[in-house]
Amino acid sequence: MGGDKEQQIRDKEEFAARIAETGYTIYDPIEPGDPRLWLSAATLEAILDKGLRGFSVKGLPLRTRSKVIKAEVCWCLGYPVPRSFKKTQPRFPGQDFDTYIQKADNLQVWNEDVHPTRRYVIIRITTEGVVDRVKVVTGAALAKLDRTGTLTQKYQARMVSAGKAAELVSRLDTDLVRKIVLKRRFPKRYTESPTNYPDESCLLPIREVFARVKKLLNLRIPDVGIDQERNRGATLHLLVCERLGYAEYQNGGSIPDVTHQLLEVKLQTAPTIDLGLVTPDSQSRWTSP
């Protein structure tokens, strides 16, 4: 086995030279099984494990980390690094594989079914941000580990900024909420938990939510690490609860984040907003468990 892996690694330079001769990019299709240009899953794993192991992305934001590692994958395989990576499915269509950078064990394939013949390159990194190992599995092997059989999907939106420090995009609540908050005094403080289900006495109109949350402008969030978006988001969630008037902070991990105000909180470092499993215009009714 050891000799086979060494041979697979030695094949890298020859393979890269052949790719360079063709001028192919990662988007140019190659017939699976092509003896000159197609990489088997085993050879793909051997080359990437050898080339990426020990590669450091410490301190990089998540989006930058993903782009830097994909560029390194191109270099390992002999492909030119594109100026920008297209949002294709898979990301490396020429060799029919996707890359997944993992610190944890819960691999999630978003917005598409697992394809039996596709290769899934799982790049494991340590808590220090160093590539520890690369494993390549086919979709057929991966599907056996899927206990739910359901498609994992999420919605996204793109934020178009008006160039203002604070902007209330919609000045009116929905018709239903507007009837509840019309001509009513608004509490300054709440003794209820922000994860409680709302009632007619507690809901703030969106303009009042905006006025209170706007006071967060220029407030510095503690630096917990540039790749710790989840923890930074939790800190922002806490600050939003304080500004809305809640005596305590609780995060039930449910949708929306501040259930008591029907309010979802998003910390953004890019224009693309991950909406999760529910769109803002969803007609689904939320009911208490």
Secondary structure, DSSP 8 states (H G I E B T S, - for coil): -HHHHHHHHHHHHHHHHHHHHHT--TTS---TT-TTT---HHHHHHHHHHHHTT-B-TT--HHHHHHHHHHHHHHHHT----SS----SSSBTTTTEEEEEESSS----BSS---TT-EEEEEEE-TTSBEEEEEEEEHHHHHTT-SS---B--EEEE----S-SS--S-SS--HHHHHHHTT----S-B-S-TTS---TTT---HHHHHHHHGGGTT-------TT-HHHHHHHHHHHHHHHHTBSS----S-SSSBGGGTB-----SSSEEEEET--TT--------
